[in-house]
Amino acid sequence: MARYCIIAANHNNPNNHVASSFHVVLINDQKNTWSSLGSKTAKEVVGLIESGNKVLTGKLDANGEDLNLGEPVEVELRIAKNSSNYDISKMPKF
């Protein structure tokens, strides 16, 4: 599977910290290069992960040439509000 890297995030909702779109690059390990895929939605990034690809965080150097890789990205479901009513992590198995 492929490796992708998120190098920037837009936060369009001033009322929360949730990122709404991401600048994603595709890493070519064989050539030791990367190419920009541009803006991707959270749904698109989740699709990459669910398809078995590895998605990492990263940062371009000041010249925009070298890509420094960060940590793997994962997807998690959680309750939107800080509440203890029917906590997902405490639900019974089925």
C-alpha positions, 0 to 999 in steps of 0.5 A: 500500500501507499504512504501519504503525509498530511502537511497542513490543515485548515480549520474553517469552524472558529467554534471548535478545533476540528480540522476541515481539510488537509493538504496531502502529499503522496510519498514515493519511497522508491524514488525518495520523492513526494508529490502534492495531491492538494486539498483532501477532506477528512472523509478522503483521508479516512478512506485512505486509511481504511483502504490500508494505506499509511497516513502520517503527519509531516512538515516541509522544510523552510525551502519547501523541498525536504519532507520531515515525517511525523507520526501515523494518523488513526481514526477514532469514534468518540462522543462529541460532547464531554458526557458520561451517558452511554460511553462508547468505550463501556458498551457491551460487545455484540 
